[in-house]
Amino acid sequence: MAAEYAGALRSQEHEQFQRFWALGGEWVEAPNQRRGGVSGVQRVCLTNGRVLYVKRQVGHLYRSLRHPFGRPTVQREREALLAAERLGVRVPHLVFGAVRHSPQGGWQGLLVTEVLEGFIEFDRWYAAQAGEGDRHLVLQQLAAMLCRLHQGGWQHGCLYSKHVFVRPMGAGGLPEVALLDLEKARRRWSSKRAALRDLWQFRRHSSLDEAGWQMLIYGYEAAFGSAIKRLRS
């Protein structure tokens, strides 16, 4: 019975993979060659009006001590998305994620997520936002969200401003923050090391000014429960 159930699940996953792989849409990230393979993202509008983002990868692998011969990056990102949701971190909701061996050889990977309605890139929002109060709310929320991620044993790994999105008018009329593109996310035993890596990376790759940076690290240390050496240096 268990073998039959497992076989049915594999068959269902195969059918879903075929269905999503066959979908077509507008390329929002054109297929590009990296990590020994090809990766790209399409925006797909279904007949019922639902909008999805479909990341397609062929032979796109990452290598680590645990996976020296390579593992599809889709699998790592899927794990990171599910972990982030469990930790209360806002990320695109995962609809489907799986890999398979291509008929031509090598790996094919799919990651299907829901669109984040009403969200815009952090830098675009920050530049247009004159009110210090709203900036403070967003940076405090971002700090608390990153702290949950880090204390939960994860590091984003590529925290550029283009991977942080803001919804100006979210639940209760307050701004909301979400994280995107967890392809390079990794497990970290040290939450402080994860914090240093992600926060300094965000500092270098965003339009955040000094006042905003101070707001962010103050909020992070308040959420973390203690000061973090080298964060203020």
Secondary structure as UniProt FT lines:
FT   HELIX           2..22
FT   STRAND          26..34
FT   TURN            35..36
FT   STRAND          37..45
FT   TURN            47..48
FT   STRAND          51..58
FT   STRAND          61..62
FT   TURN            68..69
FT   STRAND          71..72
FT   HELIX           73..86
FT   TURN            87..88
FT   STRAND          94..101
FT   TURN            103..104
FT   STRAND          107..114
FT   TURN            117..118
FT   STRAND          120..121
FT   HELIX           122..128
FT   HELIX           132..151
FT   TURN            152..153
FT   STRAND          154..155
FT   HELIX           161..163
FT   STRAND          164..167
FT   HELIX           171..173
FT   STRAND          176..179
FT   TURN            183..184
FT   STRAND          186..187
FT   HELIX           191..204
FT   HELIX           210..224
FT   TURN            229..230
//
